[in-house]
């Protein structure tokens, strides 16, 4: 299953993790607390972890095209929540 990771530098990781999980909870199966969250979708899964000064994001998907779309969707939503700061998503692919 294709996988992509990003460590996003931010002091507000827990806030963004919780906002994304709450945002998608009406459409998908979501579990979260202030440190970790998962969003299970039909063809993809997003795992989030709030660390010291960073938000860790792991996206897995059924195929590379879905992974591409999910990287964009996750980044777009979090950037929208973080309108007061500039966030950088440097996705790294794994097999």
Secondary structure by P-SEA (a helix, b strand, c coil): cbbbbbbccccaaaaaaaaaaaaacccccccccccccccccccbbbbbbbcccbbbbbbbcccaaaaaaaaaaaaaaaaaaaccbbbbbbccccc
